[in-house]
Amino acid sequence: MSEANTGMSEATVVRFDVEDGIGVITVDYPPVNALGPGVSDGIIAALEKGEADPKVKAMVLMGAGRTFIAGADIRGFGKPRATPAKRTYDVMDQGNKPIVAAIHGYALGGGLENALGCHYRIAVPSAKVGLPEVQIGILPGGGGTQRLPRLIGPKLALEMIVSGRHVPAAEAKALGIIDDIIPGKDLRKEAIAWAKGIAEKRPLPRVRDRSEKLAEAKSDPGMFDAARKAYARKMRGQPAPEKCIQAVEAACTQPFDEGVATERRLFGELENSDEAKALRYAFFAEREINRVPGMPKDLKLPEIKTIAVVGAGTMGGGIAMSFSDAGLPVKLVDANPEVLAKGLARIKANYETSVKRGSLTQAEMDTRFGLITPIEKMEDIGDCDAVIEAVFERMDVKKDVFRQLDKVMKPEALLLTNTSALDIDEIAAVTTRPEKVAGTHYFVPANVMKLFEVVNASKTAPETLAAAMKLGRDINKVSGYAGNCDGFVANRSRIPFNLEQGLMIEEGALPQQIDKVMEGFGYPVGPFKVNDMSGLDVSYDTRKRRAAASPNYRGLPITDAIVEAGRLGQKTGAGWYRYEKGDRTPHVDPALETLIKATAEKLKIQQRTFTDDEILKRLLFGSINECCKILEEGKAIRASDIDVMWLHGFGFPRYRGGVMYWGDTIGAREIYNQIAVWHQRYGARWKPSELLRQLAESGGKLREAKADKLR
């Protein structure tokens, strides 16, 4: 029998009622039950009401809608806020009645911390828990760094907190975070039944009182230094991981209340750090990128349930894997049986490597590989809802494929191209359905990289654009809008970066110096090492195409000379670096330096030394200027979208926010002045954009720039 017993309005964000002697506290703060205004106060009021009601023998804390509590309201971070008179965890600790957290969906950050404050935790099989605060530059500030080590031990707690990963329910139970997994067919009913089963158990198992797991730190005193060493590469430039380690260490060396005070002090030191501000910006930018202005809200999207990929090369295989990884069946098409067989073998080898590393089970591999169906005849994919072309990056080749697709695909099918730079309108023009054609540009490797650039051609229908963007999200990618132009948004904005790195080589800088500067800036790998991985012949072909199209195109003769000497990167054992057989470790190669100097002398290019500061600014200022031009032309929606593309397409260090956000740390005025100087020195490629000039004069923010109109 249910009994309304709240004293609260139905409109409040936390409801409380009593059923069969169990007080049920329901957080109802859509869409994800974040700990926004009134939520914590509502939980406290409900806890106190249940504690005071003699009919209540135990309580259940649960979430309405699709999730438990997905964490704190990030919008409140970095802003002044009052210190709460009471905290939910303290009220839970002081209570005399057992409290059960019933978790479905996600219990993240403050959500898991509330669950850890409860005496018991149960979850449905699909639930996930975690303390991901490090990913926005802070640490768990609600006792998470103190309770989790007491529950599962400091070593496991360190791994969870410093990585910020989401832990599935089954693993959480094995670790000891979850006490029981329930079916979840009727969460409320099952949680009430579970709570009745422990209602009389005493003493109450408060996590704060547990200490047996902390002995692990005493038996392994080097644990925390080992953690610092293990995370050193990941922690570079970021204070949050180190402070997470300090907080967990405090859990092992200080009484609980002192440890909580240490945690709060460390949280305060991080909350307004430059890195935390940049990471919060990136968090919100990733959500904003999904919004395309002017898109009708009632747009009926074509359903994409079946998909095909044309081309079984490296890119096509990676694209096919991106669908099978998401649990979607995909047909992989190639008219050449040998290429198709090699493509399937490559996919299988990739999966086998994941199994060997332990990131995939054999059963998962078998399932995913089984979702990929090899097809030799184009006619056999005609009933698919969409097809992605991933053949060689040449216009004539792509046009031939689209002519065939136009003939064999059902009329309502979407025809998508994975081109990285070619004109989508020219490709669409060979079909009878240009409104069904759009670009879906993956980044290499396609099954790993998160960015999914969706290119809107002049005749692309809104339904096609929206369906393509949703397709990217369905396979766990970050979908970003781009207008149709050479290089679209991401690659076009990167052209100045690539050009300047080659020109600085001509002027006297060396690959290892430039790589060192960018790795020091926060890139996981320097740009020349990346070039060697992908192959120098890829950009070589693009330069030749652009040179043929424009007589004013400024090429890279020294870079071309290196390619023409047979140095194509890791695949030939030499590129910007030298590689030993069977080893991908880059070695500085004196032969390369000799080749560069000889070519520079032949071209009469005077070489000089570079400072690290000049290298950094030459690489990034040109791209900031190009981003402004892209926005001026209406080819991107927002500067923040471009930042997201750099984060997920080019490995830009996340704790710096993005290239436009980073530019604001220097200021539009200073960037404009430097570009104006380089315009005088180097010529047209450094001409300042009009938008950059306006921002410099007005004191505006680069990251807030938007297109006036999409074109």
C-alpha positions as CSV (number, residue, x, y, z in Angstrom):
1,M,0.0,0.0,0.0
2,S,1.4,3.4,-1.0
3,E,1.1,6.3,1.3
4,A,1.8,9.9,0.2
5,N,3.8,11.4,3.0
6,T,5.9,14.2,1.7
7,G,4.8,17.6,2.8
8,M,6.4,18.6,-0.6
9,S,4.8,19.9,-3.8
10,E,4.5,17.4,-6.7
11,A,6.6,19.9,-8.7
12,T,9.6,19.5,-6.4
13,V,12.7,17.8,-7.7
14,V,12.7,15.2,-5.0
15,R,9.7,13.1,-4.0
16,F,9.2,11.0,-0.8
17,D,6.5,8.4,-0.1
18,V,6.1,5.4,2.0
19,E,5.2,1.9,0.8
20,D,5.1,-1.2,3.0
21,G,7.2,0.5,5.7
22,I,9.9,1.6,3.2
23,G,10.5,5.3,2.5
24,V,11.2,5.9,-1.2
25,I,13.2,9.0,-2.1
26,T,12.9,9.7,-5.8
27,V,15.1,12.3,-7.5
28,D,13.2,13.7,-10.5
29,Y,15.3,16.4,-12.1
30,P,15.3,15.8,-15.9
31,P,17.0,15.0,-18.1
32,V,19.7,13.1,-16.0
33,N,18.9,13.9,-12.4
34,A,22.0,16.0,-12.0
35,L,22.5,17.5,-8.5
36,G,21.1,20.8,-9.5
37,P,19.3,23.5,-7.4
38,G,17.2,21.9,-4.7
39,V,18.2,18.3,-5.3
40,S,20.5,17.8,-2.4
41,D,18.2,19.9,-0.1
42,G,15.3,17.7,-1.3
43,I,17.2,14.5,-0.5
44,I,18.1,15.8,3.0
45,A,14.5,16.8,3.7
46,A,13.3,13.3,2.6
47,L,16.0,11.6,4.7
48,E,15.0,13.5,7.8
49,K,11.3,12.9,7.2
50,G,11.9,9.1,6.9
51,E,14.1,9.1,10.0
52,A,11.4,10.8,12.0
53,D,8.6,8.6,10.8
54,P,8.2,5.5,13.0
55,K,6.4,3.6,10.2
56,V,9.5,3.8,8.1
57,K,11.9,0.9,8.7
58,A,14.3,1.5,5.9
59,M,14.7,3.9,2.9
60,V,15.5,3.6,-0.8
61,L,17.2,6.3,-2.9
62,M,16.5,6.1,-6.6
63,G,16.1,8.3,-9.7
64,A,13.1,8.9,-11.9
65,G,13.4,8.6,-15.7
66,R,16.4,7.0,-17.4
67,T,19.1,7.3,-14.7
68,F,19.9,7.3,-11.0
69,I,22.0,10.5,-10.5
70,A,24.4,11.4,-13.3
71,G,26.5,13.7,-11.2
72,A,26.8,17.4,-10.2
73,D,25.4,20.2,-12.3
74,I,28.6,21.3,-14.0
75,R,27.2,24.7,-14.8
76,G,27.6,25.6,-11.1
77,F,31.4,24.9,-11.1
78,G,33.7,28.0,-11.0
79,K,30.9,30.2,-9.7
80,P,30.3,31.5,-6.1
81,R,28.0,29.3,-4.1
82,A,27.1,29.1,-0.5
83,T,28.5,26.4,1.7
84,P,25.6,24.0,2.5
85,A,24.5,23.8,6.1
86,K,24.2,20.1,5.7
87,R,25.5,17.5,3.2
88,T,23.5,14.5,2.1
89,Y,26.4,12.1,3.0
90,D,26.6,13.5,6.6
91,V,22.8,13.1,7.1
92,M,23.1,9.5,5.9
93,D,26.0,8.8,8.2
94,Q,24.1,10.2,11.2
95,G,20.8,8.3,10.5
96,N,19.7,5.2,12.4
97,K,17.7,3.5,9.5
98,P,19.3,1.6,6.6
99,I,19.3,3.4,3.2
100,V,19.6,1.5,-0.1
101,A,20.7,3.2,-3.3
102,A,18.9,1.6,-6.2
103,I,20.9,2.4,-9.3
104,H,19.8,2.3,-12.9
105,G,21.4,4.2,-15.8
106,Y,24.3,6.0,-14.4
107,A,25.6,6.8,-10.9
108,L,28.5,9.2,-11.7
109,G,30.4,11.7,-9.6
110,G,28.1,13.1,-7.0
111,G,25.6,10.4,-7.9
112,L,28.0,7.7,-6.9
113,E,29.1,9.7,-3.9
114,N,25.5,9.8,-2.7
115,A,25.3,6.0,-3.3
116,L,28.5,5.5,-1.3
117,G,26.9,7.5,1.6
118,C,24.0,4.9,1.6
119,H,24.5,1.7,3.6
120,Y,23.8,-0.6,0.7
121,R,23.9,-0.3,-3.1
122,I,22.0,-2.4,-5.6
123,A,21.9,-2.0,-9.4
124,V,20.3,-3.2,-12.6
125,P,22.6,-5.2,-15.0
126,S,22.9,-2.3,-17.4
127,A,23.9,0.3,-14.8
128,K,27.3,2.0,-14.7
129,V,29.1,3.8,-11.9
130,G,32.1,6.0,-11.8
131,L,33.9,9.1,-10.5
132,P,34.8,10.9,-13.7
133,E,35.6,14.3,-12.2
134,V,39.2,14.2,-13.4
135,Q,37.9,14.5,-17.0
136,I,36.8,18.0,-16.2
137,G,39.9,18.9,-14.3
138,I,38.7,18.4,-10.7
139,L,38.4,15.6,-8.2
140,P,35.4,14.0,-6.4
141,G,34.5,16.6,-3.8
142,G,31.8,14.8,-1.9
143,G,33.8,12.2,0.0
144,G,34.4,9.9,-3.0
145,T,38.1,9.9,-2.6
146,Q,37.7,8.9,1.0
147,R,34.8,6.4,0.8
148,L,35.8,4.4,-2.3
149,P,39.2,3.4,-1.0
150,R,37.6,2.1,2.2
151,L,35.1,0.1,0.1
152,I,37.4,-1.5,-2.6
153,G,40.9,-0.7,-1.5
154,P,43.2,2.3,-2.4
155,K,44.8,0.6,-5.5
156,L,41.5,-0.1,-7.3
157,A,40.1,3.3,-6.1
158,L,43.1,5.1,-7.6
159,E,42.6,3.4,-10.9
160,M,38.9,4.4,-11.0
161,I,39.4,7.9,-9.8
162,V,42.5,8.8,-11.9
163,S,41.1,7.3,-15.1
164,G,37.6,8.6,-14.5
165,R,36.2,5.5,-16.3
166,H,32.7,4.2,-16.1
167,V,32.4,0.8,-14.4
168,P,29.7,-1.6,-15.5
169,A,27.4,-3.1,-12.9
170,A,28.9,-6.6,-13.0
171,E,32.4,-5.3,-12.5
172,A,31.2,-2.9,-9.8
173,K,29.7,-5.9,-7.9
174,A,32.9,-7.9,-8.3
175,L,34.9,-4.9,-6.9
176,G,32.5,-4.5,-4.0
177,I,30.9,-1.2,-4.9
178,I,27.6,-2.9,-5.6
179,D,26.1,-5.3,-3.0
180,D,23.6,-7.0,-5.4
181,I,22.4,-6.9,-9.0
182,I,18.6,-7.0,-9.4
183,P,16.6,-7.7,-12.6
184,G,15.3,-4.1,-13.0
185,K,12.0,-5.0,-14.6
186,D,10.3,-3.0,-11.8
187,L,13.0,-1.1,-10.1
188,R,10.8,0.5,-7.4
189,K,9.1,-2.8,-6.5
190,E,12.4,-4.8,-6.4
191,A,14.2,-2.1,-4.4
192,I,11.5,-2.0,-1.8
193,A,11.6,-5.8,-1.5
194,W,15.4,-5.7,-1.1
195,A,15.2,-2.9,1.5
196,K,12.6,-4.9,3.5
197,G,15.1,-7.8,3.6
198,I,17.8,-5.7,5.4
199,A,15.6,-3.4,7.4
200,E,16.3,-5.0,10.7
201,K,20.1,-5.7,10.1
202,R,22.4,-4.0,12.6
203,P,24.9,-2.5,12.9
204,L,24.4,-0.3,9.9
205,P,27.4,-0.8,7.5
206,R,28.6,2.8,7.1
207,V,31.4,3.0,4.5
208,R,33.2,5.7,6.5
209,D,33.7,3.2,9.4
210,R,35.4,0.6,7.3
211,S,39.2,0.4,7.4
212,E,40.2,-3.1,6.6
213,K,40.8,-2.4,2.9
214,L,43.1,0.6,3.8
215,A,45.7,-1.9,5.1
216,E,46.7,-2.5,1.5
217,A,48.5,0.9,1.5
218,K,50.5,-0.1,4.6
219,S,51.6,-3.3,3.1
220,D,52.6,-1.5,-0.1
221,P,54.0,1.9,0.9
222,G,55.3,2.6,-2.6
223,M,51.8,2.4,-4.1
224,F,51.2,6.1,-4.5
225,D,54.6,6.9,-6.0
226,A,54.1,4.0,-8.4
227,A,50.7,5.5,-9.4
228,R,52.4,8.8,-10.1
229,K,54.9,7.1,-12.3
230,A,52.3,5.0,-14.1
231,Y,50.2,8.1,-14.9
232,A,53.1,10.5,-15.5
233,R,52.5,10.6,-19.3
234,K,48.8,11.0,-19.0
235,M,49.2,13.6,-16.2
236,R,51.5,15.9,-18.2
237,G,50.3,19.5,-17.9
238,Q,47.3,18.5,-15.7
239,P,47.2,19.0,-12.0
240,A,44.0,17.0,-11.3
241,P,45.4,13.4,-11.5
242,E,48.1,14.3,-9.0
243,K,45.7,15.8,-6.6
244,C,43.4,12.8,-7.0
245,I,46.4,10.6,-5.9
246,Q,47.0,13.0,-2.9
247,A,43.3,12.7,-1.9
248,V,43.3,8.9,-2.0
249,E,46.6,8.9,-0.1
250,A,44.9,11.1,2.6
251,A,42.2,8.4,2.9
252,C,45.0,6.0,4.0
253,T,46.9,8.3,6.3
254,Q,44.2,10.5,7.9
255,P,41.1,9.9,10.0
256,F,37.9,10.1,7.8
257,D,36.8,13.6,8.7
258,E,40.4,15.0,8.2
259,G,40.6,13.2,4.9
260,V,37.3,14.8,3.8
261,A,38.7,18.2,4.7
262,T,41.8,17.5,2.6
263,E,39.7,16.4,-0.3
264,R,37.7,19.6,-0.1
265,R,40.8,21.7,0.0
266,L,42.3,20.0,-3.0
267,F,38.9,20.3,-4.8
268,G,39.0,24.1,-4.2
269,E,42.5,24.3,-5.6
270,L,41.4,22.7,-8.8
271,E,38.0,24.1,-9.4
272,N,39.2,27.4,-10.9
273,S,42.4,26.2,-12.4
274,D,43.1,27.1,-16.1
275,E,42.9,23.4,-16.9
276,A,39.5,22.9,-15.2
277,K,38.1,25.9,-17.0
278,A,39.3,24.6,-20.4
279,L,37.9,21.1,-19.7
280,R,34.5,22.5,-18.7
281,Y,34.5,24.5,-21.9
282,A,35.2,21.4,-23.9
283,F,32.5,19.5,-22.1
284,F,29.8,22.0,-23.0
285,A,31.2,22.5,-26.6
286,E,30.8,18.8,-27.2
287,R,27.1,19.1,-26.4
288,E,26.6,22.3,-28.4
289,I,28.1,20.8,-31.6
290,N,25.0,18.7,-32.0
291,R,22.8,21.8,-32.6
292,V,22.4,22.9,-36.2
293,P,20.5,26.3,-36.3
294,G,17.5,26.4,-38.6
295,M,16.9,22.7,-38.5
296,P,13.1,22.1,-38.2
297,K,12.3,20.4,-34.8
298,D,9.6,18.2,-36.4
299,L,11.8,16.9,-39.1
300,K,11.0,13.3,-40.0
301,L,14.3,11.5,-40.4
302,P,14.8,8.5,-42.7
303,E,15.6,5.4,-40.6
304,I,19.0,3.8,-41.1
305,K,18.8,0.2,-40.0
306,T,21.0,-1.4,-42.7
307,I,24.2,0.1,-44.1
308,A,26.9,-0.8,-46.6
309,V,30.5,0.4,-47.0
310,V,32.0,0.5,-50.5
311,G,35.8,-0.1,-50.5
312,A,37.6,-2.7,-48.3
313,G,40.8,-0.8,-47.9
314,T,42.2,0.5,-44.6
315,M,39.6,3.3,-44.4
316,G,36.6,1.2,-45.5
317,G,37.5,-1.6,-43.1
318,G,37.8,0.9,-40.3
319,I,34.4,2.4,-41.1
320,A,32.9,-1.1,-41.2
321,M,34.4,-1.8,-37.8
322,S,32.8,1.4,-36.4
323,F,29.4,0.0,-37.2
324,S,30.1,-3.5,-35.9
325,D,31.6,-2.1,-32.7
326,A,28.3,-0.3,-32.2
327,G,26.4,-3.6,-32.7
328,L,25.1,-2.7,-36.1
329,P,25.3,-5.1,-39.1
330,V,27.2,-3.8,-42.1
331,K,27.9,-5.0,-45.6
332,L,31.5,-4.5,-46.8
333,V,31.6,-4.2,-50.6
334,D,34.6,-4.5,-52.9
335,A,34.5,-5.8,-56.5
336,N,38.1,-7.1,-56.2
337,P,37.9,-10.4,-54.3
338,E,41.6,-10.2,-53.3
339,V,41.2,-6.7,-51.8
340,L,38.0,-7.8,-50.0
341,A,39.8,-10.8,-48.5
342,K,42.7,-8.7,-47.4
343,G,40.3,-6.2,-45.9
344,L,38.5,-8.8,-43.9
345,A,41.9,-10.3,-42.8
346,R,43.0,-6.8,-41.6
347,I,39.8,-6.3,-39.6
348,K,40.1,-9.8,-38.0
349,A,43.8,-9.0,-37.1
350,N,42.7,-5.7,-35.5
351,Y,40.2,-7.5,-33.4
352,E,42.6,-10.2,-32.5
353,T,45.1,-7.6,-31.3
354,S,42.3,-6.1,-29.0
355,V,41.7,-9.6,-27.6
356,K,45.4,-10.1,-26.9
357,R,45.5,-6.7,-25.1
358,G,42.5,-7.7,-23.0
359,S,40.3,-4.8,-24.2
360,L,38.0,-7.3,-26.0
361,T,36.9,-10.8,-25.2
362,Q,36.9,-13.6,-27.8
363,A,33.1,-13.8,-27.6
364,E,32.9,-10.0,-28.3
365,M,35.3,-10.3,-31.2
366,D,33.3,-13.1,-32.7
367,T,30.1,-11.1,-32.4
368,R,31.5,-8.0,-33.9
369,F,33.3,-9.7,-36.7
370,G,30.2,-11.7,-37.5
371,L,28.3,-8.4,-38.1
372,I,30.4,-7.7,-41.1
373,T,29.2,-9.4,-44.3
374,P,31.6,-9.4,-47.3
375,I,29.9,-8.5,-50.7
376,E,31.5,-8.5,-54.2
377,K,28.5,-7.3,-56.2
378,M,27.2,-3.7,-55.8
379,E,23.7,-5.0,-56.7
380,D,23.6,-7.0,-53.5
381,I,23.5,-3.9,-51.3
382,G,20.6,-2.2,-53.2
383,D,18.2,-2.7,-50.3
384,C,20.4,-0.9,-47.7
385,D,19.1,2.3,-46.1
386,A,22.4,4.0,-46.6
387,V,25.8,3.5,-48.1
388,I,29.2,5.1,-47.4
389,E,31.7,5.2,-50.2
390,A,35.3,4.9,-49.0
391,V,37.3,4.3,-52.2
392,F,40.5,6.0,-53.3
393,E,40.6,9.8,-52.9
394,R,40.3,10.7,-56.6
395,M,37.3,12.5,-58.1
396,D,37.0,10.3,-61.2
397,V,37.0,7.1,-59.0
398,K,34.4,8.5,-56.7
399,K,32.2,9.7,-59.5
400,D,32.2,6.2,-61.1
401,V,31.2,4.6,-57.7
402,F,28.3,7.1,-57.3
403,R,27.0,6.5,-60.8
404,Q,26.8,2.8,-59.9
405,L,25.2,3.5,-56.5
406,D,22.6,5.7,-58.0
407,K,21.5,2.9,-60.3
408,V,21.5,0.0,-57.7
409,M,20.4,1.7,-54.4
410,K,16.7,2.0,-53.6
411,P,15.3,5.5,-54.3
412,E,15.1,6.5,-50.6
413,A,18.7,5.3,-49.7
414,L,21.2,7.9,-48.6
415,L,24.5,8.1,-50.6
416,L,27.3,9.2,-48.4
417,T,31.0,9.8,-49.2
418,N,34.0,9.6,-46.9
419,T,36.0,12.1,-48.9
420,S,38.3,14.2,-46.8
421,A,38.5,17.2,-49.1
422,L,36.8,16.7,-52.5
423,D,33.8,18.7,-53.7
424,I,30.6,17.0,-52.6
425,D,28.5,18.9,-55.1
426,E,30.6,17.6,-58.0
427,I,30.1,14.0,-56.6
428,A,26.4,14.5,-56.1
429,A,25.9,15.9,-59.6
430,V,26.5,12.5,-61.2
431,T,23.4,11.1,-59.4
432,T,19.7,11.7,-59.9
433,R,19.2,12.3,-56.2
434,P,21.7,15.0,-55.0
435,E,19.4,15.8,-52.1
436,K,20.3,12.3,-50.7
437,V,24.0,12.9,-50.9
438,A,26.2,14.2,-48.0
439,G,29.8,13.9,-46.8
440,T,30.5,11.7,-43.8
441,H,34.2,12.2,-43.2
442,Y,35.9,9.8,-40.8
443,F,39.4,10.3,-39.4
444,V,42.1,7.7,-39.3
445,P,41.8,5.1,-37.8
446,A,38.1,5.2,-38.5
447,N,37.1,2.7,-35.9
448,V,39.0,4.6,-33.2
449,M,38.9,8.4,-33.9
450,K,35.7,10.0,-32.5
451,L,35.3,12.8,-35.0
452,F,32.6,12.4,-37.7
453,E,32.4,15.4,-40.0
454,V,29.1,15.7,-41.8
455,V,29.4,17.8,-44.9
456,N,26.3,19.7,-46.2
457,A,26.4,20.2,-50.0
458,S,24.3,22.8,-51.8
459,K,21.5,20.3,-52.6
460,T,21.7,18.1,-49.5
461,A,18.2,17.9,-47.9
462,P,17.8,18.8,-44.2
463,E,16.5,15.3,-43.6
464,T,19.7,13.8,-45.1
465,L,22.0,16.1,-43.1
466,A,20.2,15.4,-39.8
467,A,20.1,11.6,-40.5
468,A,23.8,11.6,-41.2
469,M,24.6,13.5,-38.0
470,K,22.4,11.1,-36.0
471,L,24.2,8.2,-37.7
472,G,27.5,9.4,-36.3
473,R,26.1,9.7,-32.8
474,D,24.5,6.2,-33.1
475,I,28.0,4.8,-33.6
476,N,29.4,6.8,-30.7
477,K,31.1,9.5,-32.7
478,V,31.1,13.2,-32.3
479,S,29.1,14.6,-35.3
480,G,30.2,18.0,-36.5
481,Y,28.6,20.1,-39.2
482,A,30.8,21.4,-42.1
483,G,30.0,23.4,-45.2
484,N,31.2,22.2,-48.6
485,C,34.7,23.6,-49.4
486,D,38.2,22.2,-50.0
487,G,39.1,20.4,-46.8
488,F,35.7,21.2,-45.2
489,V,36.2,22.5,-41.7
490,A,38.6,20.2,-39.8
491,N,41.2,19.6,-42.5
492,R,40.9,23.0,-44.0
493,S,41.6,24.6,-40.6
494,R,44.6,22.3,-40.2
495,I,46.1,23.3,-43.6
496,P,48.1,26.3,-42.2
497,F,49.5,24.1,-39.4
498,N,50.7,21.5,-41.9
499,L,52.1,24.1,-44.3
500,E,54.0,26.0,-41.6
501,Q,55.6,22.8,-40.2
502,G,56.9,22.1,-43.7
503,L,58.0,25.6,-44.3
504,M,59.9,25.8,-41.0
505,I,61.8,22.7,-42.0
506,E,62.8,24.6,-45.1
507,E,63.9,27.5,-43.0
508,G,66.1,25.5,-40.7
509,A,63.9,23.9,-37.9
510,L,64.3,20.1,-37.5
511,P,61.4,17.6,-37.1
512,Q,62.6,16.5,-33.6
513,Q,62.5,20.1,-32.3
514,I,59.0,20.8,-33.6
515,D,57.8,17.5,-32.3
516,K,59.3,18.3,-28.9
517,V,57.6,21.7,-28.8
518,M,54.2,20.2,-29.6
519,E,54.6,17.2,-27.2
520,G,55.6,19.7,-24.5
521,F,52.4,21.7,-25.4
522,G,50.4,18.6,-24.6
523,Y,50.1,16.6,-27.9
524,P,50.5,12.9,-27.2
525,V,52.7,12.6,-30.4
526,G,54.4,15.3,-32.4
527,P,53.2,16.1,-35.9
528,F,56.2,14.6,-37.8
529,K,55.9,11.3,-35.9
530,V,52.2,11.3,-36.9
531,N,53.1,12.0,-40.5
532,D,55.4,9.0,-40.4
533,M,52.5,6.8,-39.0
534,S,50.0,7.8,-41.7
535,G,52.5,7.9,-44.6
536,L,54.0,11.0,-46.2
537,D,52.6,10.0,-49.6
538,V,49.1,10.8,-48.5
539,S,49.7,14.6,-48.0
540,Y,52.0,14.5,-51.1
541,D,49.1,13.5,-53.3
542,T,46.9,16.2,-51.8
543,R,49.6,18.9,-52.5
544,K,49.9,17.8,-56.1
545,R,46.1,18.0,-56.5
546,R,46.0,21.5,-55.0
547,A,49.0,22.7,-57.0
548,A,47.3,21.5,-60.2
549,A,44.1,23.3,-59.3
550,S,45.8,26.6,-58.3
551,P,48.9,28.2,-59.9
552,N,49.3,30.3,-56.7
553,Y,49.5,27.3,-54.4
554,R,52.5,27.3,-52.2
555,G,53.9,23.8,-52.1
556,L,56.5,22.2,-50.0
557,P,59.5,21.3,-52.2
558,I,61.7,19.9,-49.5
559,T,58.9,17.7,-48.1
560,D,58.2,16.6,-51.6
561,A,61.9,15.8,-52.1
562,I,61.8,13.6,-49.0
563,V,58.8,11.6,-50.4
564,E,60.4,11.4,-53.9
565,A,63.5,9.9,-52.2
566,G,61.4,7.0,-51.1
567,R,61.0,8.1,-47.5
568,L,57.3,7.5,-46.9
569,G,57.4,6.9,-43.2
570,Q,57.1,3.8,-41.0
571,K,56.0,1.7,-43.9
572,T,59.3,2.2,-45.7
573,G,61.5,2.3,-42.6
574,A,62.3,6.0,-43.1
575,G,60.4,9.2,-43.3
576,W,61.0,12.2,-41.0
577,Y,62.7,9.6,-38.7
578,R,64.5,6.3,-39.2
579,Y,62.9,3.0,-38.1
580,E,64.4,-0.4,-37.3
581,K,62.8,-3.4,-38.9
582,G,59.8,-4.5,-36.8
583,D,60.1,-1.5,-34.5
584,R,58.1,1.7,-34.7
585,T,60.4,3.7,-32.4
586,P,61.4,6.9,-34.2
587,H,65.2,7.6,-34.4
588,V,66.7,10.9,-35.4
589,D,68.3,10.3,-38.8
590,P,71.4,12.4,-39.9
591,A,70.7,11.3,-43.5
592,L,67.5,13.3,-43.3
593,E,69.2,16.4,-42.1
594,T,71.7,16.1,-44.9
595,L,68.9,15.8,-47.5
596,I,67.1,18.8,-46.1
597,K,70.2,21.0,-46.2
598,A,71.2,19.9,-49.6
599,T,67.7,20.6,-51.0
600,A,67.6,24.0,-49.2
601,E,70.9,25.0,-50.8
602,K,69.7,23.9,-54.2
603,L,66.5,26.0,-53.8
604,K,68.6,28.9,-52.3
605,I,66.6,28.9,-49.1
606,Q,68.5,30.5,-46.2
607,Q,68.2,28.5,-43.0
608,R,68.2,29.8,-39.4
609,T,67.4,28.7,-35.9
610,F,64.0,28.9,-34.3
611,T,62.8,29.5,-30.7
612,D,60.3,27.1,-29.2
613,D,57.8,30.0,-28.9
614,E,58.0,30.9,-32.5
615,I,57.5,27.3,-33.6
616,L,54.3,27.1,-31.4
617,K,52.9,30.3,-32.7
618,R,53.8,29.7,-36.3
619,L,51.9,26.4,-36.2
620,L,48.8,27.5,-34.3
621,F,48.3,31.2,-35.3
622,G,47.8,30.4,-38.9
623,S,45.1,27.8,-38.1
624,I,43.3,30.3,-35.8
625,N,43.3,32.8,-38.7
626,E,41.9,30.1,-41.0
627,C,39.2,29.2,-38.5
628,C,38.1,32.8,-38.6
629,K,37.9,32.7,-42.4
630,I,35.9,29.5,-42.2
631,L,33.4,31.2,-39.9
632,E,33.3,34.3,-42.1
633,E,32.4,32.1,-45.1
634,G,29.6,30.3,-43.1
635,K,31.3,26.9,-43.5
636,A,31.2,26.2,-39.8
637,I,28.6,27.1,-37.2
638,R,30.6,28.0,-34.2
639,A,34.2,28.5,-33.1
640,S,33.5,26.0,-30.3
641,D,32.6,23.4,-33.0
642,I,36.0,23.8,-34.6
643,D,37.6,23.3,-31.1
644,V,35.7,20.0,-30.7
645,M,37.0,18.9,-34.1
646,W,40.6,19.7,-33.1
647,L,40.1,17.8,-29.9
648,H,38.7,14.7,-31.5
649,G,40.3,14.8,-35.0
650,F,43.8,16.0,-34.3
651,G,44.6,15.1,-30.7
652,F,44.7,18.7,-29.5
653,P,45.4,18.6,-25.7
654,R,42.0,18.6,-24.1
655,Y,43.1,20.5,-21.1
656,R,43.8,23.5,-23.4
657,G,40.2,23.5,-24.5
658,G,40.7,23.7,-28.3
659,V,42.7,25.9,-30.7
660,M,40.3,28.9,-30.5
661,Y,39.9,28.6,-26.7
662,W,43.7,28.5,-26.4
663,G,43.9,31.5,-28.7
664,D,41.9,33.5,-26.1
665,T,44.6,32.8,-23.5
666,I,46.8,34.9,-25.6
667,G,44.2,37.3,-26.9
668,A,42.9,38.2,-30.4
669,R,44.7,41.5,-30.4
670,E,48.2,39.9,-29.9
671,I,47.5,37.2,-32.4
672,Y,46.3,39.7,-35.0
673,N,49.4,41.9,-34.5
674,Q,51.7,39.0,-34.9
675,I,49.9,37.7,-38.0
676,A,50.0,41.3,-39.5
677,V,53.8,41.2,-39.1
678,W,54.1,37.8,-40.7
679,H,51.8,39.0,-43.5
680,Q,54.4,41.7,-44.3
681,R,57.3,39.2,-44.1
682,Y,55.8,36.1,-45.7
683,G,53.1,37.4,-48.0
684,A,49.5,36.4,-48.8
685,R,49.2,33.2,-46.8
686,W,49.3,35.3,-43.6
687,K,46.7,37.9,-44.6
688,P,44.6,38.5,-41.5
689,S,41.0,37.5,-41.7
690,E,38.4,40.3,-41.3
691,L,36.8,38.4,-38.4
692,L,40.1,38.3,-36.5
693,R,40.6,42.0,-37.1
694,Q,37.1,42.7,-35.7
695,L,37.7,40.6,-32.6
696,A,41.1,42.3,-32.1
697,E,39.5,45.7,-32.2
698,S,36.5,44.9,-30.1
699,G,38.3,42.8,-27.5
700,G,36.0,39.9,-28.4
701,K,36.6,36.2,-27.6
702,L,37.7,33.9,-30.4
703,R,35.8,31.0,-28.8
704,E,32.5,32.9,-28.9
705,A,32.7,33.6,-32.7
706,K,29.8,32.3,-34.9
707,A,28.9,32.3,-38.5
708,D,26.3,34.9,-39.5
709,K,24.8,32.5,-42.0
710,L,25.6,29.0,-43.1
711,R,26.6,28.7,-46.8
